Amino acid sequence: MAAMRRLAVYCGSRSGHSPAFASAARALGLALADQGVGLVYGAARIGLMGVVADAVLKQGGEVIGVIPECLMRDDVVHRSLSGLEVVETMHQRKARMLELADGMVALPGGFGTLEELFEALSWLQMRLHDQPCGLLNVDGFFDPLLRFLDASVEQGFLMPEHRDLLRQNTDADDLVRELLEQV
């Protein structure tokens, strides 16, 4: 596989209560730009999505947004991206983001973030792609999820090698480097 060119980032369209979440999104954006990795994301200007995109753009990096038609509203869509793709459905959005990216990372978020992450992981488990998946575990946000995955292994619902498909780190630079090494 060729060197990573773009990383899909799944994260909240809200910023959360802790300033650590926005700080981590900014750090991830800077890490991507510093390492010459473009961003593929959900095209929003709000929440953590906007923070990570703005950080990459401020450093002169590439940012491609993919958004379904139902979310093409001025209060949502980021209008200063390197590229914007409008698709019909959320399913098309997820598939297109995976097509454009060479790996993916999740930051804190809600249902959408988790759904995107788990679809990417499921597809990786089924060998529908070979792109590395990671979590930026900000202030222990994903600790309960990681414990759940470990319990899934212990209870026989998840094979250890499939659990190991999800990388996690608390440092944005280290996580990006780790994903780059997997490509």
C-alpha positions in Angstrom: 0.0 0.0 0.0 1.2 3.5 -0.8 2.0 6.1 1.9 -1.0 7.6 3.6 -2.2 10.8 1.9 -5.5 11.4 3.8 -7.1 10.5 7.1 -10.8 10.4 7.7 -11.8 12.0 11.1 -15.0 11.1 12.8 -16.0 13.5 15.6 -18.8 15.5 17.1 -20.7 18.3 15.5 -20.7 19.7 19.0 -17.7 20.7 21.1 -18.6 18.9 24.3 -18.3 20.4 27.8 -14.5 20.1 28.3 -12.1 22.5 26.6 -9.8 19.5 26.3 -12.0 18.1 23.4 -11.5 21.2 21.2 -7.8 21.3 22.2 -7.4 17.7 21.0 -9.2 18.4 17.8 -6.9 21.3 17.1 -3.9 19.2 18.0 -5.0 16.5 15.6 -5.5 19.0 12.8 -2.0 20.4 13.4 -0.5 16.9 13.5 -2.1 16.0 10.2 -0.9 19.2 8.5 2.6 18.9 10.0 2.9 15.3 8.7 1.5 16.2 5.3 -1.7 14.2 5.7 -4.9 15.6 4.3 -8.2 15.6 6.2 -11.4 14.0 5.0 -14.4 14.7 7.3 -18.1 15.4 7.4 -17.8 19.0 6.1 -19.3 20.9 9.1 -18.0 24.2 10.4 -19.5 23.5 13.8 -18.3 21.5 16.9 -15.1 19.5 16.9 -15.6 19.0 13.1 -15.0 22.7 12.5 -12.1 22.8 14.9 -10.1 20.1 13.3 -10.8 21.4 9.8 -9.9 25.0 10.7 -6.6 23.7 12.2 -5.6 21.9 9.1 -6.7 24.8 6.8 -4.7 27.3 9.0 -1.6 25.3 8.3 -2.2 25.2 4.6 -3.3 21.5 4.6 -5.9 19.8 2.4 -9.4 19.4 3.8 -12.1 17.5 1.9 -15.6 17.6 3.3 -18.3 15.0 2.4 -21.8 16.0 3.3 -25.3 14.6 2.5 -27.8 16.9 0.9 -30.0 17.0 4.0 -27.2 18.8 6.0 -26.4 21.4 3.3 -27.4 24.3 5.4 -25.5 27.5 5.9 -25.4 27.0 9.7 -23.7 23.6 9.2 -21.5 23.4 6.1 -18.0 24.8 6.0 -17.5 27.0 3.0 -13.7 27.3 3.0 -12.6 23.8 2.3 -10.1 22.5 -0.3 -12.9 20.4 -1.7 -16.6 19.7 -0.9 -18.6 16.7 -2.1 -22.3 16.6 -1.7 -23.9 13.1 -1.7 -27.5 12.0 -1.3 -27.4 9.9 1.8 -25.4 9.3 5.0 -24.5 5.8 3.8 -23.0 7.3 0.7 -21.1 9.8 2.8 -19.5 7.1 4.9 -18.6 5.0 1.9 -17.1 8.1 0.1 -15.1 9.1 3.1 -13.5 5.7 3.2 -12.8 5.8 -0.5 -11.0 9.2 -0.1 -9.0 8.2 3.0 -6.2 5.9 3.8 -7.0 5.6 7.5 -9.3 6.9 10.1 -9.4 8.4 13.6 -12.3 9.1 15.9 -12.4 12.0 18.3 -15.1 12.4 21.0 -18.6 12.5 19.6 -22.0 11.0 19.8 -24.0 8.4 17.9 -22.8 9.5 14.4 -19.2 9.3 15.4 -19.5 5.9 16.9 -21.6 4.6 14.0 -19.0 5.8 11.5 -16.1 4.3 13.5 -17.8 0.9 14.0 -18.8 0.7 10.3 -15.2 1.3 9.3 -14.0 -1.3 11.9 -16.6 -3.8 10.7 -15.5 -3.4 7.2 -11.8 -3.7 8.2 -12.7 -6.9 10.1 -14.4 -8.3 7.0 -11.4 -7.2 4.9 -13.5 -4.8 2.8 -10.6 -2.3 3.2 -7.2 -2.4 4.9 -7.1 1.1 6.4 -5.9 1.5 10.0 -8.4 2.8 12.5 -7.6 4.7 15.6 -9.1 6.6 18.6 -7.7 9.8 20.0 -8.7 9.1 23.6 -9.1 12.6 25.1 -9.2 12.7 28.9 -10.3 9.1 29.1 -13.4 9.8 26.9 -13.2 6.4 25.2 -12.2 4.4 28.3 -15.7 3.0 28.8 -15.8 2.0 25.1 -12.4 0.3 25.3 -13.5 -1.6 28.4 -16.6 -2.7 26.5 -14.5 -4.0 23.6 -12.3 -5.8 26.1 -15.3 -7.4 27.7 -16.6 -8.4 24.3 -13.3 -10.4 23.8 -13.6 -11.9 27.3 -17.2 -13.0 26.7 -16.3 -14.5 23.3 -18.1 -12.0 21.0 -15.0 -10.4 19.6 -11.8 -12.2 18.6 -8.6 -10.7 20.1 -7.1 -10.0 16.7 -10.2 -8.0 15.7 -10.1 -6.1 19.0 -6.5 -5.2 18.1 -7.6 -3.6 14.8 -8.6 -0.4 16.8 -5.5 1.6 17.8 -5.8 4.2 20.5 -3.5 6.9 21.9 -3.9 10.0 24.0 -1.4 12.1 21.9 -2.4 13.3 18.4 1.1 13.3 16.9 1.8 9.8 18.2 -1.5 8.5 16.9 -1.0 9.9 13.4 2.6 8.5 13.4 1.3 5.1 14.5 -1.3 5.0 11.8 1.2 6.1 9.2 3.4 3.1 10.2 0.5 0.7 9.6 0.1 1.8 6.0 
